[in-house]
Amino acid sequence: MERTLFEPEHDLFRESFRKFLDQHVAPNHAKWEEQGIVDREVWLEAGKQGFLGMAMPEEYGGGGVKDFRYNAIVAEESVRGQYSGLGFALHNDVIAPYLSELANEEQKQRWLPGFCSGEIITAIAMTEPGTGSDLQGIKTRAVRDGDDWVLNGSKTFITNGINSDIVIVVAQTDPEKGAMGFSLLVVERGMPGFERGRNLDKLGLKAQDTAELSFTDVRVPAANLLGQEGQGFIHLMQNLPQERLSIAVMAAAAMEACLDMTIQYVRDRKAFGKPIGTFQNTRFVLAELATKTTAVRVLVDRFIEDLNRGKLSVEDAAMAKWWSTEEQVELIDRCLQLHGGYGYMKEYPIAKAYMDARVQTIYGGTTEIMKEIIGRSLKLS
Ligand SMILES: Cc1cc2nc3c(=O)[nH]c(=O)nc-3n(C[C@H](O)[C@H](O)[C@H](O)COP(=O)(O)OP(=O)(O)OC[C@H]3O[C@@H](n4cnc5c(N)ncnc54)[C@H](O)[C@@H]3O)c2cc1C
């Protein structure tokens, strides 16, 4: 299917991002997978070449263009190359809007130039050991003391958790008020009492640092409150649709890549004296998967346009997230089957795709929570 989403300037951007991946990521990614984390230099190089903060204002070193198509290109090309260690999508797609929409002028001057240059790597910490889907149940607490907030609690599964220089922490600042008692506090590297725990050993995304974080009497200056006190939950709800679409963008790209590699494989691999692609079952499976991939692509591209127009609803994003990621997981499983025993070998890209994909239906809100969001909007009771 011919995509109609992009203009010539996007194609140029894609080409230069591909070059960046070939030069600075491809030679290092296997090493990063072994060490469980990417080297910081790749962030600096990405910043130098304009791949961080494309939507941030130019005065802070950003690209000055609010157009999610650039974010989509970064995500798509990273997925296509299986460079799953890069935390750029979290930085550009998830964190950027928090900082550009909620930070005051003084905060922007402190954080945005480093965000765009790659000197400040970012993370967001919502999930806790005791609560993930039920965000309202978080226990991390901040109490005001003079000009500071005193922060206590722990977070887990935090992407960029080890490399991050600033972390947007969701904390209870007024427990009496329930969901209206949350605030966002920006915790910076080196603040006393802020510790990083384990870099977690995951099934996939091996080069991505996903960590536990703990906060013991961390004095966070009041000047690091992001957005409005007590509005943290609302700020989260406003930003989650873009995060979810970003995950759907990765799903669509992964489906295309895995379908392509499987078509290639079944053309080459022979059984019973002929290519396995000539069996009717193979043709039917791949015909189904090609149809589903196209359907996901149409939906995702349409929702990127809607996001750019400010029209992507919470429900739309939930639909894109659960459906594309479930389709991705199913497609990769069936493509792996067509690879036979080789599909189970880590040296084959389909095996890596399989391991990297599984989390897609979980993070950013699980499939079940997405269906709850959509179901609620149908006003069934
Ligand atoms: C690799 C990775 C990276 C991550 N990165 C981040 C990050 O950067 N920042 C961050 O804050 N978090 C991050 N997360 C956390 C992620 O968002 C949570 O894991 C996710 O929201 C699910 O929460 P949970 O793990 O506590 O599962 P639970 O909430 O315990 O859910 C367990 C199961 O119960 C189901 N369930 C829960 N409630 C309901 C319900 N009401 N109805 C039906 N079913 C329900 C869920 O769908 C799921 O199947 C990451 C997770 C992973 C694995």
The ligand as an SDF file (V2000), in Angstrom:
LIG
                    3D

 53 58  0  0  0  0  0  0  0  0999 V2000
    9.6920   -2.9760   29.6030 C   0  0  0  0  0  0  0  0  0  0  0  0
    8.7560   -2.1130   30.3840 C   0  0  0  0  0  0  0  0  0  0  0  0
    8.9230   -0.7260   30.3520 C   0  0  0  0  0  0  0  0  0  0  0  0
    8.0850    0.0920   31.1150 C   0  0  0  0  0  0  0  0  0  0  0  0
    8.3230    1.4440   31.1610 N   0  0  0  0  0  0  0  0  0  0  0  0
    7.6350    2.2070   32.0610 C   0  0  0  0  0  0  0  0  0  0  0  0
    7.9870    3.5750   32.2790 C   0  0  0  0  0  0  0  0  0  0  0  0
    8.8920    4.1250   31.6370 O   0  0  0  0  0  0  0  0  0  0  0  0
    7.3220    4.2590   33.2260 N   0  0  0  0  0  0  0  0  0  0  0  0
    6.3140    3.7080   33.9650 C   0  0  0  0  0  0  0  0  0  0  0  0
    5.7540    4.3940   34.7930 O   0  0  0  0  0  0  0  0  0  0  0  0
    5.9480    2.4190   33.7770 N   0  0  0  0  0  0  0  0  0  0  0  0
    6.5920    1.6520   32.8570 C   0  0  0  0  0  0  0  0  0  0  0  0
    6.2530    0.3380   32.6790 N   0  0  0  0  0  0  0  0  0  0  0  0
    5.1790   -0.2310   33.4720 C   0  0  0  0  0  0  0  0  0  0  0  0
    3.9200   -0.5810   32.6810 C   0  0  0  0  0  0  0  0  0  0  0  0
    3.2580    0.5700   32.2480 O   0  0  0  0  0  0  0  0  0  0  0  0
    3.0660   -1.4820   33.5720 C   0  0  0  0  0  0  0  0  0  0  0  0
    3.7420   -2.7310   33.6690 O   0  0  0  0  0  0  0  0  0  0  0  0
    1.6630   -1.6800   33.0600 C   0  0  0  0  0  0  0  0  0  0  0  0
    0.9290   -0.4710   33.1320 O   0  0  0  0  0  0  0  0  0  0  0  0
    0.9090   -2.7840   33.8070 C   0  0  0  0  0  0  0  0  0  0  0  0
    0.9950   -2.6180   35.1740 O   0  0  0  0  0  0  0  0  0  0  0  0
    1.4500   -3.8530   36.1090 P   0  0  0  0  0  0  0  0  0  0  0  0
    2.6910   -4.3970   35.5380 O   0  0  0  0  0  0  0  0  0  0  0  0
    1.4660   -3.3920   37.5140 O   0  0  0  0  0  0  0  0  0  0  0  0
    0.3180   -4.9260   35.9130 O   0  0  0  0  0  0  0  0  0  0  0  0
   -1.0480   -5.0620   36.7600 P   0  0  0  0  0  0  0  0  0  0  0  0
   -1.6950   -3.7350   36.8340 O   0  0  0  0  0  0  0  0  0  0  0  0
   -0.7480   -5.7670   38.0080 O   0  0  0  0  0  0  0  0  0  0  0  0
   -1.9010   -6.0000   35.7950 O   0  0  0  0  0  0  0  0  0  0  0  0
   -1.7740   -7.4190   35.7740 C   0  0  0  0  0  0  0  0  0  0  0  0
   -2.8670   -7.9760   34.8600 C   0  0  0  0  0  0  0  0  0  0  0  0
   -4.1510   -7.6180   35.3820 O   0  0  0  0  0  0  0  0  0  0  0  0
   -4.9070   -6.9550   34.3820 C   0  0  0  0  0  0  0  0  0  0  0  0
   -5.7730   -5.9480   34.9780 N   0  0  0  0  0  0  0  0  0  0  0  0
   -5.4460   -4.9730   35.8590 C   0  0  0  0  0  0  0  0  0  0  0  0
   -6.5090   -4.2110   36.1270 N   0  0  0  0  0  0  0  0  0  0  0  0
   -7.5400   -4.7040   35.3930 C   0  0  0  0  0  0  0  0  0  0  0  0
   -8.9200   -4.3570   35.2350 C   0  0  0  0  0  0  0  0  0  0  0  0
   -9.4470   -3.3040   35.8570 N   0  0  0  0  0  0  0  0  0  0  0  0
   -9.6750   -5.1000   34.3970 N   0  0  0  0  0  0  0  0  0  0  0  0
   -9.1660   -6.1540   33.7410 C   0  0  0  0  0  0  0  0  0  0  0  0
   -7.8640   -6.5370   33.8560 N   0  0  0  0  0  0  0  0  0  0  0  0
   -7.0780   -5.8200   34.6720 C   0  0  0  0  0  0  0  0  0  0  0  0
   -3.8690   -6.2960   33.4840 C   0  0  0  0  0  0  0  0  0  0  0  0
   -4.4170   -5.9840   32.2180 O   0  0  0  0  0  0  0  0  0  0  0  0
   -2.8030   -7.3790   33.4470 C   0  0  0  0  0  0  0  0  0  0  0  0
   -3.1560   -8.3500   32.4990 O   0  0  0  0  0  0  0  0  0  0  0  0
    7.0400   -0.4870   31.8810 C   0  0  0  0  0  0  0  0  0  0  0  0
    6.8600   -1.8770   31.8680 C   0  0  0  0  0  0  0  0  0  0  0  0
    7.7010   -2.6820   31.1530 C   0  0  0  0  0  0  0  0  0  0  0  0
    7.5120   -4.1700   31.2170 C   0  0  0  0  0  0  0  0  0  0  0  0
  1  2  1  0
  2  3  1  0
  2 52  2  0
  3  4  2  0
  4  5  1  0
  4 50  1  0
  5  6  2  0
  6  7  1  0
  6 13  1  0
  7  8  2  0
  7  9  1  0
  9 10  1  0
 10 11  2  0
 10 12  1  0
 12 13  2  0
 13 14  1  0
 14 15  1  0
 14 50  1  0
 15 16  1  0
 16 17  1  0
 16 18  1  0
 18 19  1  0
 18 20  1  0
 20 21  1  0
 20 22  1  0
 22 23  1  0
 23 24  1  0
 24 25  2  0
 24 26  1  0
 24 27  1  0
 27 28  1  0
 28 29  2  0
 28 30  1  0
 28 31  1  0
 31 32  1  0
 32 33  1  0
 33 34  1  0
 33 48  1  0
 34 35  1  0
 35 36  1  0
 35 46  1  0
 36 37  1  0
 36 45  1  0
 37 38  2  0
 38 39  1  0
 39 40  1  0
 39 45  2  0
 40 41  1  0
 40 42  2  0
 42 43  1  0
 43 44  2  0
 44 45  1  0
 46 47  1  0
 46 48  1  0
 48 49  1  0
 50 51  2  0
 51 52  1  0
 52 53  1  0
M  END
$$$$
